[in-house]
Amino acid sequence: MKKICLFILLMTSLLWSCTPAEDAASVDQSRVYVIYELYYDANFDKTFAKAYFRFGNEFGTQLKLTGNSQVTFDGGAMIEKNVLNLTYYEREFAGFKNTGNFVWKDANGKEYTNAVTITNTIDYPTNFTTISKNNAFTFTWQGSALIQGETVYLGVNGQAEGDARLFSQTGVGTTQMILPVNQLQQLPNGNVSMILNRKNFGTASQVTGAGGRWETSYVPKHKTVQVQ
């Protein structure tokens, strides 16, 4: 389970900040970069709306909202969080909420509204219970073909340390990924856990001169299969 958490870290592009957040009200508001995320995880049957603020660009100093600045999602306040020195704002929902509006008001009172939608879902292949480590495997997911901006990630996590593997697939119109035999051979025989994540990335529409983007994730329930 410890390595399952590692795959979650690998599959998000947001956990790269290590310096403490600065007050957003103390910087030029036209240089605040925003990141909005809508994330559904069927393992909890919860949807998470998250907002991140950076100075200058997405790799700039992280910011915490101060002064008159605030952010909401579908009209509800988002709560400030700090995890592993990462500052962000979050609102949770029971079940699958596929769309909503982020509204950020900067320290000068100017508002920016951005709609974010989880466009497509995904699930494991029907009757997917075993996988052979002696041959490359064609993983054909349940769900529509990839659209522009989408990537599918598949994490495979064995029982021993060092045998976890991460696969990914991009490309408009794609409905499957090939798991190469050389990586499958590194898995142990027996049960392995799998994480599947369908992510989408795009450019936010109402932003400052610094810009901004959004991303979505749909994660079905983790699955255990047998490696033979």
C-alpha positions in Angstrom: 0.0 0.0 0.0 3.0 2.3 0.6 3.9 2.0 -3.1 0.3 2.6 -4.1 0.7 6.1 -2.5 3.9 6.5 -4.5 2.0 6.0 -7.7 -0.5 8.7 -6.7 2.5 11.0 -6.3 3.8 10.0 -9.7 0.5 10.6 -11.4 0.0 14.1 -10.3 2.0 17.1 -11.6 1.2 19.3 -8.6 3.3 17.9 -5.8 6.6 19.7 -6.6 6.6 22.6 -4.2 9.0 22.5 -1.3 9.2 26.2 -0.2 6.6 27.7 2.2 3.8 29.7 0.6 4.0 33.5 0.5 1.0 35.8 1.0 -0.7 36.4 -2.3 -1.7 39.9 -1.3 1.9 40.9 -1.1 2.6 40.2 -4.8 1.6 41.8 -8.1 -1.9 40.3 -8.7 -1.3 40.3 -12.5 1.5 37.8 -11.9 -0.6 35.2 -10.1 -0.7 31.8 -11.9 -3.6 29.5 -11.1 -4.1 25.7 -11.4 -7.5 24.2 -11.0 -8.1 20.5 -10.5 -11.2 18.3 -10.4 -10.5 14.7 -9.2 -12.8 11.8 -8.7 -11.7 8.7 -6.9 -14.1 5.7 -6.9 -12.2 4.1 -4.0 -13.7 6.8 -1.7 -16.6 7.7 -4.0 -15.6 11.3 -3.6 -14.8 14.2 -5.9 -12.2 16.7 -4.9 -12.0 20.3 -6.3 -8.6 21.9 -5.7 -7.1 25.2 -6.5 -3.3 26.1 -6.4 -1.7 29.5 -6.8 1.8 30.3 -7.9 3.8 33.5 -8.5 4.8 34.1 -12.2 4.3 30.6 -13.6 3.2 27.1 -12.5 6.7 26.4 -11.1 6.9 29.7 -9.2 6.7 30.3 -5.5 3.4 28.9 -4.1 1.0 31.5 -2.7 -1.7 31.4 0.0 -4.7 33.7 -0.3 -4.6 36.6 2.0 -6.3 40.0 2.3 -9.5 40.1 0.3 -8.5 37.2 -2.0 -10.6 34.1 -1.9 -11.6 31.1 -4.1 -14.9 29.2 -4.3 -16.1 26.2 -6.2 -19.8 26.2 -7.3 -20.4 28.9 -4.8 -18.9 27.1 -1.8 -15.8 28.2 0.0 -12.7 26.1 -0.5 -10.7 25.2 2.6 -7.0 26.0 2.8 -4.8 22.8 3.1 -1.1 22.2 3.7 0.2 18.7 3.0 3.9 18.0 2.8 4.5 21.8 2.6 2.1 22.1 -0.4 -0.5 24.8 0.1 -3.8 24.5 -1.8 -7.5 25.0 -1.5 -10.0 22.2 -1.5 -13.7 21.3 -1.5 -15.1 17.7 -1.4 -18.3 16.2 -2.7 -19.9 12.8 -2.1 -20.1 10.8 -5.4 -19.1 11.7 -8.9 -19.3 15.4 -9.6 -18.2 15.8 -13.2 -18.3 19.6 -13.6 -18.2 22.9 -11.7 -17.1 26.5 -11.6 -14.0 27.9 -9.9 -14.2 31.6 -9.0 -11.1 33.3 -7.7 -11.2 36.9 -6.4 -7.8 38.4 -6.3 -6.6 40.8 -3.6 -7.8 43.8 -5.6 -11.4 42.4 -5.9 -11.1 41.3 -9.5 -12.9 38.0 -10.2 -11.9 35.2 -12.6 -14.3 32.3 -13.4 -13.3 29.0 -14.9 -15.5 25.9 -15.6 -13.8 22.5 -15.3 -15.3 19.3 -16.5 -14.3 15.6 -16.2 -15.2 14.7 -19.8 -14.5 10.9 -19.8 -14.5 8.0 -17.4 -12.4 4.8 -17.5 -12.4 1.3 -16.1 -10.5 -1.9 -16.4 -11.0 -4.4 -19.2 -13.9 -6.9 -18.7 -12.9 -10.1 -17.0 -9.4 -8.8 -16.4 -8.1 -11.1 -13.7 -4.7 -12.4 -14.8 -1.7 -11.3 -16.8 1.2 -13.3 -18.2 4.8 -12.0 -17.5 6.1 -14.0 -20.5 4.4 -11.9 -23.2 3.7 -8.2 -23.8 0.1 -7.4 -22.8 -2.4 -5.3 -24.6 -4.4 -3.3 -22.0 -7.7 -2.2 -23.6 -9.6 0.0 -21.2 -13.4 0.4 -20.9 -14.2 3.9 -22.0 -13.9 6.2 -24.9 -10.8 6.9 -27.0 -8.4 9.5 -25.8 -9.1 13.1 -26.8 -6.7 16.1 -27.0 -4.9 16.6 -23.7 -5.7 13.3 -22.1 -3.3 10.7 -20.7 -4.0 7.3 -19.2 -1.7 6.1 -16.4 -1.6 2.5 -15.1 0.4 1.7 -12.0 1.2 -2.0 -11.2 2.4 -2.6 -7.7 3.8 -6.0 -6.6 4.4 -7.3 -3.1 8.2 -6.7 -2.8 10.1 -3.4 -2.7 11.3 -2.2 -6.1 8.8 -4.1 -8.3 6.3 -1.3 -8.9 5.9 -0.2 -12.5 4.1 2.8 -14.1 2.8 2.8 -17.7 1.2 5.6 -19.6 -0.5 6.2 -22.9 -1.3 9.4 -24.9 -2.5 10.0 -28.4 -5.9 11.2 -29.7 -8.0 8.2 -30.7 -6.1 5.7 -28.6 -8.1 3.0 -26.7 -5.3 0.8 -25.3 -1.7 0.6 -24.2 1.0 -2.1 -24.6 2.7 -3.3 -21.4 6.1 -4.5 -22.6 7.4 -7.9 -21.6 10.7 -6.6 -20.3 8.9 -4.7 -17.6 6.3 -7.4 -16.9 9.1 -9.9 -16.3 10.2 -7.8 -13.4 7.0 -8.4 -11.5 6.7 -11.3 -9.1 4.4 -14.1 -9.5 1.1 -13.8 -7.6 -1.2 -11.0 -6.9 -0.4 -7.4 -7.8 -2.4 -4.2 -7.2 -3.3 -1.8 -10.0 -4.2 1.9 -10.1 -5.8 3.4 -13.2 -6.0 7.2 -13.8 -7.4 9.0 -16.8 -6.1 12.6 -16.7 -6.9 15.6 -18.9 -5.0 18.9 -19.1 -6.1 22.2 -20.6 -5.6 26.0 -20.4 -7.7 28.1 -18.1 -9.8 30.7 -19.9 -10.1 33.6 -17.4 -6.6 34.3 -16.0 -4.1 37.0 -15.3 -1.2 37.8 -17.6 0.7 35.0 -15.9 -1.8 32.5 -17.2 -3.2 29.3 -15.7 -4.3 25.8 -16.4 -6.7 23.1 -15.3 -6.5 19.3 -15.0 -9.0 16.5 -14.3 -8.6 12.9 -13.0 -10.9 9.9 -13.0 -9.7 7.0 -10.9 -11.8 3.8 -10.8 -11.6 1.3 -7.9 -8.1 -0.3 -7.6 -7.9 -3.8 -8.9 -6.0 -6.9 -7.9 -4.9 -9.3 -10.7 -2.7 -12.4 -10.7 0.7 -12.4 -12.5 1.5 -15.8 -13.9 
